[in-house]
Amino acid sequence: MTNSGLIIADNTVVSLDYTLRLTDGRIIDTSAGREPLEFMQGTGQIIPGLERELYGMAAGDSRLVTVAPADGYGERDDNKTQTVSIDVFPQGADIKPGMQVRMRDQFGRAASASIAEIRESDIVLDLNHPLAGETLHFDVRIANLREATPDELLTASGCGSGCGG
């Protein structure tokens, strides 16, 4: 249900239609043909540069938003690499430079990396986000807005069902 007169502020649930392009015009992602992206404003569920530019918009509003790397996925860090034994990949696996892989860190958290270099006995992984260092160009339209429910506010606070009881 749309709340007419509602504008984007913290704890507003936003349904966002978007197309994301890089500076060279390549489309990286879009909601076209899918449901709009839904998130709660002000909770860090989307990149900071985009979130900041959405404040004050209303349902039906459109905007072009340019996000610098520092406000998106960060600058590229050439030192953000890890060398692993080639044995961590299944024997005969079809691995190629540029390929995205999922891995777990020493604490068991999932992480993504891309294969930067394949050597005789090891592989160099690039741990930068694939869009690190890129200026992002969003074409956004606010499809819908609503106030967050009490349950959504608890979940967004990290409280979940275990708080306040």
MDAnalysis code that builds the backbone (N, CA, C; Angstrom):
import MDAnalysis as mda
import numpy as np

u = mda.Universe.empty(495, n_residues=165, atom_resindex=np.repeat(np.arange(165), 3), trajectory=True)
u.add_TopologyAttr("name", ["N", "CA", "C"] * 165)
u.add_TopologyAttr("resid", np.arange(1, 166))
u.add_TopologyAttr("resname", ["MET", "THR", "ASN", "SER", "GLY", "LEU", "ILE", "ILE", "ALA", "ASP", "ASN", "THR", "VAL", "VAL", "SER", "LEU", "ASP", "TYR", "THR", "LEU", "ARG", "LEU", "THR", "ASP", "GLY", "ARG", "ILE", "ILE", "ASP", "THR", "SER", "ALA", "GLY", "ARG", "GLU", "PRO", "LEU", "GLU", "PHE", "MET", "GLN", "GLY", "THR", "GLY", "GLN", "ILE", "ILE", "PRO", "GLY", "LEU", "GLU", "ARG", "GLU", "LEU", "TYR", "GLY", "MET", "ALA", "ALA", "GLY", "ASP", "SER", "ARG", "LEU", "VAL", "THR", "VAL", "ALA", "PRO", "ALA", "ASP", "GLY", "TYR", "GLY", "GLU", "ARG", "ASP", "ASP", "ASN", "LYS", "THR", "GLN", "THR", "VAL", "SER", "ILE", "ASP", "VAL", "PHE", "PRO", "GLN", "GLY", "ALA", "ASP", "ILE", "LYS", "PRO", "GLY", "MET", "GLN", "VAL", "ARG", "MET", "ARG", "ASP", "GLN", "PHE", "GLY", "ARG", "ALA", "ALA", "SER", "ALA", "SER", "ILE", "ALA", "GLU", "ILE", "ARG", "GLU", "SER", "ASP", "ILE", "VAL", "LEU", "ASP", "LEU", "ASN", "HIS", "PRO", "LEU", "ALA", "GLY", "GLU", "THR", "LEU", "HIS", "PHE", "ASP", "VAL", "ARG", "ILE", "ALA", "ASN", "LEU", "ARG", "GLU", "ALA", "THR", "PRO", "ASP", "GLU", "LEU", "LEU", "THR", "ALA", "SER", "GLY", "CYS", "GLY", "SER", "GLY", "CYS", "GLY", "GLY"])
u.atoms.positions = np.array([
    [0.847, -1.177, 0.000],
    [0.000, 0.000, 0.000],
    [0.893, 1.240, 0.000],
    [0.623, 2.130, -0.938],
    [1.374, 3.377, -1.038],
    [0.777, 4.399, -0.088],
    [1.624, 5.107, 0.583],
    [1.199, 6.166, 1.484],
    [1.465, 7.474, 0.754],
    [0.401, 8.071, 0.162],
    [0.616, 9.304, -0.586],
    [1.115, 10.380, 0.372],
    [2.048, 11.161, -0.113],
    [2.652, 12.193, 0.715],
    [3.888, 11.712, 1.451],
    [4.108, 10.401, 1.475],
    [5.289, 9.849, 2.137],
    [6.519, 10.126, 1.271],
    [7.586, 10.560, 1.907],
    [8.861, 10.738, 1.204],
    [9.907, 9.850, 1.879],
    [10.974, 9.587, 1.161],
    [12.003, 8.695, 1.675],
    [12.735, 9.349, 2.837],
    [12.708, 8.655, 3.956],
    [13.408, 9.038, 5.183],
    [13.877, 7.734, 5.821],
    [14.652, 7.827, 6.879],
    [15.077, 6.612, 7.578],
    [13.859, 5.778, 7.958],
    [14.033, 4.464, 7.841],
    [13.012, 3.470, 8.187],
    [11.820, 3.449, 7.235],
    [11.951, 4.078, 6.068],
    [10.947, 3.954, 5.015],
    [11.324, 2.733, 4.184],
    [10.345, 1.884, 3.871],
    [10.597, 0.754, 2.979],
    [10.402, 1.256, 1.554],
    [11.452, 1.125, 0.755],
    [11.495, 1.662, -0.603],
    [11.452, 0.500, -1.592],
    [10.597, 0.615, -2.590],
    [10.617, -0.293, -3.741],
    [11.191, 0.513, -4.893],
    [12.340, 0.071, -5.400],
    [13.135, 0.857, -6.340],
    [13.311, 0.125, -7.660],
    [12.876, 0.759, -8.746],
    [13.227, 0.294, -10.090],
    [14.529, 0.981, -10.449],
    [15.464, 0.242, -11.034],
    [16.774, 0.830, -11.303],
    [17.457, 0.159, -12.492],
    [18.366, 0.895, -13.083],
    [19.335, 0.355, -14.031],
    [20.681, 0.914, -13.608],
    [21.665, 0.033, -13.486],
    [23.022, 0.426, -13.092],
    [23.937, 0.284, -14.300],
    [24.609, 1.391, -14.650],
    [25.570, 1.399, -15.755],
    [26.932, 1.841, -15.239],
    [27.962, 1.402, -15.958],
    [29.308, 1.927, -15.717],
    [29.511, 3.138, -16.605],
    [30.608, 3.844, -16.424],
    [30.890, 5.051, -17.188],
    [30.919, 4.785, -18.689],
    [31.345, 3.579, -19.101],
    [31.386, 3.255, -20.534],
    [30.019, 2.889, -21.104],
    [28.968, 2.944, -20.277],
    [27.617, 2.686, -20.741],
    [27.130, 1.258, -20.566],
    [28.036, 0.338, -20.208],
    [27.623, -1.058, -20.021],
    [26.617, -1.161, -18.877],
    [25.540, -1.904, -19.119],
    [24.565, -2.164, -18.062],
    [25.081, -3.324, -17.222],
    [25.200, -3.078, -15.916],
    [25.704, -4.071, -14.971],
    [24.567, -4.811, -14.291],
    [23.474, -4.100, -14.008],
    [22.338, -4.713, -13.327],
    [21.112, -3.854, -13.594],
    [19.949, -4.486, -13.555],
    [18.698, -3.763, -13.738],
    [17.560, -4.548, -13.089],
    [16.544, -3.831, -12.683],
    [15.342, -4.491, -12.165],
    [14.317, -4.704, -13.277],
    [14.620, -4.239, -14.488],
    [13.682, -4.398, -15.607],
    [13.330, -5.869, -15.777],
    [12.034, -6.137, -15.878],
    [11.574, -7.511, -16.035],
    [11.498, -8.288, -14.728],
    [11.823, -7.617, -13.619],
    [11.768, -8.242, -12.290],
    [10.994, -7.322, -11.357],
    [10.801, -7.828, -10.150],
    [10.207, -6.994, -9.105],
    [11.216, -5.904, -8.735],
    [10.739, -4.740, -8.302],
    [11.664, -3.696, -7.833],
    [12.480, -4.200, -6.643],
    [13.647, -3.611, -6.453],
    [14.469, -3.881, -5.280],
    [13.773, -3.254, -4.083],
    [13.615, -4.037, -3.002],
    [12.980, -3.500, -1.797],
    [13.994, -3.488, -0.665],
    [14.085, -2.378, 0.034],
    [15.024, -2.226, 1.150],
    [14.495, -1.173, 2.105],
    [15.078, -1.153, 3.299],
    [14.708, -0.142, 4.281],
    [15.774, 0.953, 4.279],
    [15.339, 2.155, 4.011],
    [16.237, 3.309, 3.943],
    [16.895, 3.572, 5.294],
    [18.181, 3.933, 5.246],
    [18.896, 4.343, 6.445],
    [19.486, 3.200, 7.249],
    [19.433, 1.989, 6.719],
    [19.936, 0.833, 7.468],
    [21.150, 0.188, 6.810],
    [21.694, 0.829, 5.773],
    [22.896, 0.300, 5.140],
    [22.660, -0.920, 4.265],
    [21.443, -1.119, 3.804],
    [21.150, -2.269, 2.954],
    [21.557, -2.047, 1.508],
    [21.816, -0.799, 1.122],
    [22.324, -0.480, -0.212],
    [23.570, 0.384, -0.038],
    [24.299, 0.600, -1.125],
    [25.542, 1.367, -1.012],
    [25.253, 2.801, -0.549],
    [26.172, 3.371, 0.239],
    [25.933, 4.683, 0.865],
    [25.644, 5.815, -0.114],
    [26.355, 5.863, -1.228],
    [26.166, 6.962, -2.173],
    [24.790, 6.977, -2.801],
    [24.232, 5.807, -3.061],
    [22.880, 5.739, -3.608],
    [21.859, 6.054, -2.522],
    [22.046, 5.459, -1.361],
    [21.108, 5.685, -0.261],
    [20.978, 7.182, 0.051],
    [22.093, 7.870, 0.116],
    [22.102, 9.307, 0.443],
    [21.292, 10.117, -0.576],
    [21.364, 9.751, -1.854],
    [20.694, 10.518, -2.906],
    [19.185, 10.264, -2.981],
    [18.705, 9.231, -2.297],
    [17.282, 8.907, -2.355],
    [16.439, 9.679, -1.331],
    [17.072, 10.207, -0.290],
    [16.322, 10.943, 0.739],
    [15.470, 12.035, 0.086],
    [14.221, 12.130, 0.537],
    [13.323, 13.186, 0.073],
    [12.543, 12.852, -1.187],
    [12.860, 11.745, -1.852],
    [12.109, 11.376, -3.053],
    [10.763, 10.768, -2.660],
    [9.796, 10.838, -3.577],
    [8.452, 10.301, -3.353],
    [8.157, 9.235, -4.400],
    [7.133, 8.453, -4.157],
    [6.729, 7.425, -5.124],
    [6.477, 8.088, -6.477],
    [7.019, 7.477, -7.530],
    [6.883, 8.008, -8.885],
    [8.039, 8.889, -9.314],
    [8.838, 9.390, -8.370],
    [9.988, 10.234, -8.709],
    [11.076, 9.413, -9.389],
    [11.783, 10.062, -10.334],
    [12.925, 9.450, -11.015],
    [14.125, 10.359, -10.868],
    [15.308, 9.761, -10.962],
    [16.536, 10.546, -10.820],
    [17.698, 9.753, -11.415],
    [18.663, 10.467, -11.947],
    [19.941, 9.874, -12.330],
    [20.900, 10.157, -11.191],
    [21.555, 9.104, -10.692],
    [22.458, 9.235, -9.547],
    [23.824, 8.692, -9.945],
    [24.858, 9.505, -9.756],
    [26.229, 9.062, -9.993],
    [26.893, 8.863, -8.640],
    [27.491, 7.684, -8.459],
    [28.123, 7.329, -7.192],
    [29.614, 7.098, -7.427],
    [30.444, 7.889, -6.748],
    [31.901, 7.738, -6.837],
    [32.310, 6.434, -6.140],
    [33.461, 5.866, -6.526],
    [33.900, 4.609, -5.922],
    [33.902, 4.613, -4.391],
    [34.341, 5.702, -3.785],
    [34.425, 5.756, -2.323],
    [33.056, 5.615, -1.664],
    [31.981, 5.983, -2.365],
    [30.623, 5.884, -1.831],
    [29.874, 4.677, -2.380],
    [30.607, 3.847, -3.151],
    [30.022, 2.640, -3.721],
    [30.688, 1.413, -3.136],
    [31.511, 0.781, -3.945],
    [32.189, -0.449, -3.519],
    [33.656, -0.226, -3.180],
    [34.047, 1.034, -3.015],
    [35.405, 1.364, -2.604],
    [36.363, 1.476, -3.772],
    [37.512, 2.006, -3.467],
    [38.588, 2.097, -4.459],
    [39.243, 0.728, -4.606],
    [39.828, 0.468, -5.757],
    [40.580, -0.775, -5.938],
    [41.834, -0.713, -5.076],
    [42.153, -1.819, -4.443],
    [43.350, -1.936, -3.625],
    [44.173, -3.086, -4.190],
    [45.266, -2.745, -4.883],
    [46.093, -3.769, -5.523],
    [46.737, -4.717, -4.522],
    [46.752, -4.348, -3.249],
    [47.306, -5.224, -2.211],
    [46.272, -6.183, -1.632],
    [45.039, -6.055, -2.075],
    [43.962, -6.891, -1.550],
    [43.901, -8.201, -2.355],
    [44.940, -9.007, -2.171],
    [45.029, -10.295, -2.860],
    [45.387, -11.369, -1.849],
    [45.159, -12.590, -2.248],
    [45.541, -13.732, -1.417],
    [46.012, -14.834, -2.353],
    [47.126, -15.449, -2.004],
    [47.637, -16.562, -2.785],
    [47.264, -17.852, -2.076],
    [46.656, -18.765, -2.834],
    [46.238, -20.058, -2.292],
    [46.824, -21.164, -3.145],
    [46.969, -22.319, -2.541],
    [47.465, -23.486, -3.276],
    [46.456, -23.871, -4.348],
    [46.954, -24.288, -5.479],
    [46.078, -24.744, -6.554],
    [45.264, -25.957, -6.111],
    [45.750, -26.630, -5.061],
    [45.072, -27.823, -4.545],
    [43.728, -27.515, -3.877],
    [43.432, -26.243, -3.571],
    [42.137, -25.926, -2.969],
    [41.013, -26.067, -3.989],
    [41.358, -26.115, -5.269],
    [40.370, -26.316, -6.326],
    [40.344, -27.794, -6.699],
    [39.164, -28.320, -7.033],
    [39.093, -29.732, -7.419],
    [40.002, -30.011, -8.619],
    [40.647, -31.158, -8.598],
    [41.531, -31.537, -9.701],
    [40.723, -31.554, -10.994],
    [41.256, -30.943, -12.017],
    [40.593, -30.888, -13.317],
    [39.561, -29.783, -13.443],
    [39.400, -28.963, -12.397],
    [38.436, -27.859, -12.459],
    [38.833, -26.899, -13.571],
    [37.851, -26.390, -14.285],
    [38.088, -25.462, -15.389],
    [38.171, -24.048, -14.826],
    [39.346, -23.651, -14.367],
    [39.544, -22.328, -13.764],
    [40.282, -21.436, -14.745],
    [39.850, -20.172, -14.770],
    [40.428, -19.207, -15.705],
    [40.580, -17.857, -15.008],
    [41.565, -17.062, -15.415],
    [41.676, -15.705, -14.872],
    [40.387, -14.922, -15.124],
    [39.989, -14.137, -14.117],
    [38.779, -13.339, -14.207],
    [37.548, -14.039, -13.660],
    [37.644, -15.336, -13.482],
    [36.525, -16.118, -12.980],
    [36.221, -15.747, -11.531],
    [34.926, -15.639, -11.200],
    [34.501, -15.351, -9.829],
    [34.405, -16.661, -9.049],
    [34.897, -16.665, -7.819],
    [34.817, -17.846, -6.958],
    [34.288, -17.438, -5.590],
    [33.602, -18.380, -4.936],
    [33.140, -18.181, -3.566],
    [34.092, -18.934, -2.657],
    [34.391, -18.365, -1.522],
    [35.299, -18.997, -0.579],
    [34.870, -18.634, 0.831],
    [35.526, -19.219, 1.800],
    [35.266, -18.884, 3.208],
    [36.572, -18.393, 3.824],
    [36.451, -17.354, 4.654],
    [37.637, -16.863, 5.353],
    [37.919, -17.739, 6.568],
    [38.937, -17.363, 7.339],
    [39.345, -18.176, 8.492],
    [38.274, -18.251, 9.570],
    [37.265, -17.368, 9.511],
    [36.180, -17.369, 10.488],
    [34.925, -18.051, 9.944],
    [35.018, -18.595, 8.727],
    [33.892, -19.296, 8.127],
    [32.910, -18.406, 7.388],
    [33.221, -17.104, 7.265],
    [32.336, -16.188, 6.553],
    [32.539, -16.340, 5.047],
    [31.434, -16.317, 4.301],
    [31.504, -16.415, 2.849],
    [32.099, -15.129, 2.276],
    [32.907, -15.287, 1.251],
    [33.513, -14.144, 0.576],
    [33.608, -14.466, -0.913],
    [33.649, -13.428, -1.717],
    [33.831, -13.600, -3.157],
    [35.202, -13.103, -3.543],
    [35.732, -13.686, -4.581],
    [37.023, -13.261, -5.113],
    [37.023, -13.568, -6.600],
    [37.965, -12.986, -7.301],
    [38.148, -13.354, -8.703],
    [39.568, -13.877, -8.864],
    [39.722, -14.768, -9.796],
    [41.043, -15.342, -10.055],
    [41.850, -14.324, -10.841],
    [42.921, -13.839, -10.230],
    [43.765, -12.828, -10.864],
    [44.875, -13.461, -11.692],
    [45.423, -14.565, -11.184],
    [46.559, -15.194, -11.866],
    [46.611, -16.667, -11.479],
    [46.922, -17.501, -12.469],
    [47.104, -18.933, -12.228],
    [48.576, -19.251, -12.477],
    [49.205, -19.780, -11.442],
    [50.616, -20.168, -11.541],
    [50.706, -21.687, -11.515],
    [51.930, -22.197, -11.554],
    [52.117, -23.654, -11.595],
    [51.525, -24.355, -10.370],
    [51.775, -23.809, -9.169],
    [51.309, -24.504, -7.974],
    [50.382, -23.662, -7.093],
    [50.116, -22.422, -7.487],
    [49.204, -21.608, -6.695],
    [48.393, -20.662, -7.568],
    [47.416, -20.048, -6.932],
    [46.497, -19.136, -7.607],
    [46.434, -17.850, -6.798],
    [46.481, -16.712, -7.486],
    [46.351, -15.411, -6.838],
    [44.900, -14.968, -6.979],
    [44.274, -14.715, -5.831],
    [42.889, -14.267, -5.796],
    [42.837, -12.763, -5.553],
    [41.978, -12.080, -6.281],
    [41.719, -10.655, -6.094],
    [40.491, -10.547, -5.201],
    [40.644, -9.962, -4.013],
    [39.568, -9.878, -3.035],
    [38.759, -8.578, -3.127],
    [39.109, -7.717, -4.081],
    [38.322, -6.500, -4.287],
    [36.934, -6.883, -4.804],
    [35.931, -6.081, -4.455],
    [34.606, -6.261, -5.049],
    [34.747, -6.053, -6.556],
    [34.027, -6.794, -7.382],
    [34.147, -6.624, -8.837],
    [33.897, -5.195, -9.317],
    [33.134, -4.405, -8.564],
    [32.861, -3.022, -8.960],
    [33.712, -2.003, -8.205],
    [34.705, -2.472, -7.450],
    [35.616, -1.547, -6.759],
    [36.327, -0.686, -7.802],
    [36.434, 0.600, -7.497],
    [37.123, 1.528, -8.388],
    [36.248, 2.063, -9.511],
    [35.015, 1.596, -9.603],
    [34.118, 2.024, -10.677],
    [33.202, 3.146, -10.206],
    [32.990, 4.130, -11.083],
    [31.948, 5.120, -10.862],
    [30.656, 4.497, -11.356],
    [29.627, 4.534, -10.521],
    [28.363, 3.871, -10.815],
    [27.313, 4.900, -11.209],
    [26.557, 4.581, -12.257],
    [25.517, 5.489, -12.757],
    [24.177, 4.765, -12.662],
    [23.334, 5.233, -11.746],
    [22.030, 4.632, -11.519],
    [20.941, 5.496, -12.139],
    [20.036, 4.859, -12.844],
    [18.802, 5.483, -13.297],
    [17.725, 4.868, -12.411],
    [17.177, 5.652, -11.493],
    [16.257, 5.106, -10.495],
    [14.871, 5.719, -10.631],
    [13.875, 4.913, -10.256],
    [12.492, 5.378, -10.141],
    [11.907, 4.743, -8.897],
    [11.280, 5.557, -8.065],
    [10.672, 5.052, -6.836],
    [9.320, 4.439, -7.208],
    [9.241, 3.117, -7.116],
    [8.016, 2.406, -7.490],
    [6.969, 2.498, -6.385],
    [7.429, 2.457, -5.129],
    [6.492, 2.454, -4.013],
    [7.241, 2.817, -2.734],
    [6.514, 3.373, -1.791],
    [7.045, 3.674, -0.460],
    [6.017, 3.260, 0.577],
    [6.516, 2.815, 1.717],
    [5.625, 2.558, 2.847],
    [6.448, 2.651, 4.126],
    [5.745, 2.833, 5.227],
    [6.420, 2.842, 6.513],
    [6.762, 1.411, 6.895],
    [7.886, 1.224, 7.555],
    [8.303, -0.106, 8.001],
    [7.373, -0.599, 9.099],
    [7.166, -1.904, 9.112],
    [6.365, -2.512, 10.179],
    [7.220, -2.623, 11.440],
    [6.610, -2.803, 12.593],
    [7.389, -3.003, 13.823],
    [8.363, -4.188, 13.708],
    [7.930, -5.277, 13.085],
    [8.827, -6.431, 12.910],
    [10.025, -6.082, 12.029],
    [9.794, -5.325, 10.948],
    [10.898, -4.916, 10.070],
    [11.870, -4.006, 10.811],
    [11.355, -3.134, 11.663],
    [12.223, -2.242, 12.430],
    [13.089, -3.048, 13.402],
    [12.520, -4.064, 14.037],
    [13.300, -4.919, 14.944],
    [14.376, -5.672, 14.194],
    [14.029, -6.228, 13.041],
    [14.986, -6.982, 12.244],
    [16.119, -6.074, 11.768],
    [15.783, -4.867, 11.307],
    [16.788, -3.926, 10.821],
    [17.728, -3.475, 11.926],
    [17.238, -3.449, 13.163],
    [18.080, -3.016, 14.286],
    [19.034, -4.123, 14.729],
    [18.856, -5.314, 14.133],
    [19.695, -6.439, 14.533],
    [19.124, -7.146, 15.742],
    [17.962, -6.716, 16.156],
    [17.363, -7.246, 17.362],
    [16.665, -8.575, 17.095],
    [15.929, -8.661, 15.973],
    [15.214, -9.887, 15.666],
    [14.176, -10.183, 16.725],
    [13.847, -11.459, 16.893],
    [12.791, -11.816, 17.842],
    [13.330, -12.003, 19.267],
    [14.648, -11.837, 19.460],
    [15.216, -12.090, 20.768],
    [15.378, -10.885, 21.657],
    [14.887, -9.705, 21.235],
    [15.074, -8.496, 22.036],
    [13.789, -8.078, 22.720],
    [13.949, -7.366, 23.772],
    [12.829, -6.728, 24.436],
    [11.875, -7.697, 25.120],
    [12.296, -8.936, 25.347],
    [11.335, -9.856, 25.914],
    [11.801, -10.527, 27.098],
])
